[in-house]
């Protein structure tokens, strides 16, 4: 009887807790009131648990959510097994790598892709078949690709701060959605700050002045928070000016106090332990844990519990400080709708009321294919070899190690299918055209195939997983990955390209890679060259669409392709003014930032501004006429650069401040307007701790790349 009574009592308590209406569930209260109420109801152990990636309070019915990687599709399962193994593993829609998405120069498309990822995250979290996923998405990577030897170049949006910030902002908005109250998912940007080298990243210091901090390295994070709405980021492994990013004062002083971030600031995996090991910054884990909390860290990715409890017992940190740390974490799950069951939340039905897996739909396939096409950059097209005319071709040779596979990278999920280049070309050609395939020149197979075909398509590039080698290892010097920087930028497979070209001068080179290469011989000799990034499930169809003229290429480079590794400053030199990026490099590039050809021609004319002057708090609209003067419908990416002649401070030779991707049918013309904000012309004034716009002349330039300026004008700043 006593046992029965106890059981009934426990059932009563369970039901009572589940049905209890707490103030933190009341949507009529302010965010602050709700979060403060929740914290007041929590035990110390529950608070400490909320310093983990599993932010939840089960006793109070707050289930929380997991985290998930999502740089170019959700890494729900995949090469790295980031999230799920076993029966609940699932494919996810897999887009081109982040560097490829950036080559679209298309903020709206970026937003659509991120929104699709958010839909899949909700579906996997809320569908009964799966029920496991993260709604805190580790994306985008807001680090800037200042050096093409960086092993994780594939994860970033390029070398320019304005472009990077624009695309980061769009991606954040896509992940979080447009609802005024609830987020679809939470965007957690990586890796703050200046993490763009891999070798020795766990103890090296990225050193630069305060201007570069504001104008370059933190710029995309700033915009991601203040314009995109992200309230989360991950601290980097490295030091910044001698202090580990995990405990750097800029976390609280700048990102929280200045920018207004009030969400998750997490360590990177293993970074907490590295404060004692590789950084040798603290001798005690208790001290390190306390200093992390004081600096602004709110989530630990490593084992932290014993150290936090030790810090509390020694009065190195207080429970009140723990309360303030978890405040932002709880705010994130509030924004995700996990503190209430509101019918106003439009995201709670995903995977519940709609039970068709998003990655199986034609809409997903079409979106990836479109993104892949837009990301492809036509680097060279002598004598208009491309597009190939299928009705005039009897045979095609498809050659090279990148032609018959789609390779996933470390942060990729498992795609529902893969279309490699060989299969994409075969499908585009049909059965009436002979396709000859050779992966290499073993037994002269590549040379024979090229000789016997009307045209040869040779596909080469890198392997994002280094052909299955272990962590920290690469097979070839020009490849890179997480924990390994590139030691060369030459393309080892260019020897194969030479053999194919000698056998058939009608050769198309397709570089499938995460990085730029110094392919000087190919640029001189090969008539047509394309670049496309790795991992897209529609890789082959996208390449075929471009090669055979179903679509006109319109991608643009987001990094300078250097002619020689000798043109690059030392990789640990973070002062970009020492000759780095298109803004400061005085060497002739192999292919410049913003470069990309189309199958048509465009005429630029009629540059106008709606004002002759601009102030820091005003906006000037810059307009011009763009006309498609060739024979193909096509997109053009018009780019807007400025320079600052006579500036009293060091400014770039030119700097991107706007762009527009415009679709024009052949013969069509349109007036294009690009807004220019005065704040975007300012430099950071360390003496005044503010943005400052110098009075004087500003040169404005409109063109098709950083090296192809078509129109020039001027503004006066005041």
ABEGO torsion letter per residue (X at the ends): XAAAAAAAAAAAAAAAAAABBBAAABAABBAAAAAAAAAAABBAAAAAAAABABBBBAAAGBAEBBBBBAAAEBBABEAAGAABBEAABBBBBBBBBAAAAAAAGBAAAAAAAAAAAAAAAAAAAABAAAGBBBABBBOBBABBBABAABAAAAABAEABAAAAAAAAAAAAAAAAEABAABBABBBBBOBOBGBABABGAAABBBBBBAAAAAAAAAAAAAAAAAAAGBABBBBBABBBGGBBAAABAAAAAAAAAAAGBBBBBBBBBGAAAAAABAAGABABAAAAAAAAAAAGBABBABBAAAAAAAAAAAGABBAAAAAAAAAAAAAAAAAAGAABBBAABAAAABGAABABBAAABAAAAAAAAAAAAAABBBABBBGGAOBBBAAABABBBBBEAAAABBBBBAABBBBABBBBAAAAAAAAAEAABBBBBBABABGGAAAAAAAABABBBBBBEBBAAGGGBBBGBBABAABBBBGBBBABABBAAAAAAAAAAAABABBBBBBBBABBBBBAAAAAABABBBBBBBGBAAAAAAAAAAAAGABBBABBBABBBBABAAABBBAABABAAAGBEAAABABBBABBBGBEBBABBBBBBGBBBABABBBAABBBBBBBBBBBABABBBBBBBBBBBBBBGBABBBBABBBAEBBBBBBBBGBBBBBBBBBBAAAABBBBAAAGBBBBBBEBBBBBBBABAABBABBBBBBBX
